Amino acid sequence: MVSSNIQQAVEAVQAGLLVVYPTDTLYALGAQIFDVEAVQKVFTIKHRPFSIPLPVAVAGVEAMKEIAVVNQDAKKIAQKFLPGKLTMILPKKNVVSPIVSAQKSSIAVRIPDDETALKLLSLTGPLTVTSANIHHKKTPETVKEIKDELDAEEIAIYIDNGRRRKSPSTILDLTQPIPTIIRSGAVTENEITEALLS
């Protein structure tokens, strides 16, 4: 169902169903990360290998601390760039199922700079924030295109907030002594370096 009703999306997530929601980059396919069956549905619907970790979105730094170890570098980056188009790879806490992180000890976390996403996340807790598409296919820019491509009954709500066509988030690995950019995106290496040195 296409809806702008956040409460309906929250109820769907709590019932173990999936939602498609807007972020500051693209539309995301969201499942409650503590619901293993819901997370499995994300992999199945996207045809995504279970060996590839799912990124996670949270509403704020405090929520991030509940699922990941936020060190000093991460705090600096979060203060400077989040909410925003930057994903941090951080050491994972044990409350997160290994299925989310593909058995890795780290987790990719971001705080999207989107009012609808932040409101949803504040009510649901952490959600998967993987792009709403079939794995390895171009990500659709509109809810209609996503609905046509995924067409899964497990997706209860599609929150339509217009076309999404933005540059992807920068992915920064902060699990090593030297922070490393894994994927270039909206936030540049120079900006990150300046923030870490401040």
PyMOL commands that set and color helices and strands:
alter all, ss='L'
color gray80, all
select helices_A, chain A and resi 6-14+36-46+61-67+72-81+98-101+115-124+143-150+189-197
alter helices_A, ss='H'
color red, helices_A
select strands_A, chain A and resi 18-22+27-30+56-57+86-91+106-110+127-128+130-131+155-158+170-173+180-183
alter strands_A, ss='S'
color yellow, strands_A
deselect
rebuild
show_as cartoon
